[in-house]
Amino acid sequence: MSTQTCGFGSGFMRRGCRRLAITDCVYCGRPFCDEHGERAEDYMDVCAGKRCSEKLRDVRAHAEWRRRVSEANRVSVCAVENCVERMRHQCSRCRLLFCPDHIREREIADHSVQPPAKVLAVVCAHCQERRKLWD
């Protein structure tokens, strides 16, 4: 529980909402009130900011996609829908398994080191498309 006031809508020469904040956003760290954010499952408290809301929608869509395509991996088939090739390589991001046609070595940002470094990793197309939102 935050003891700060909601800062949503604040900016250059503007005051924020000023209501009592209920929590802080897990992405940007700004405090928000119950009208300017969402308290989601697993403590995914996210403010109503455009970028933060997009990340929450992406996390939910990604979880649904993983549930749907992971069934293929259970029978040793590539995780790409309608592909019947055997799985051979694991995506370094989502950890699902893919055939050689649906996975590539790409340059990604490694945030486990400071400052983040560019490294080569094996990444599926789905995770590659998501990188713009997360990098």
Disulfide bonds with the S-S distance in Angstrom:
none
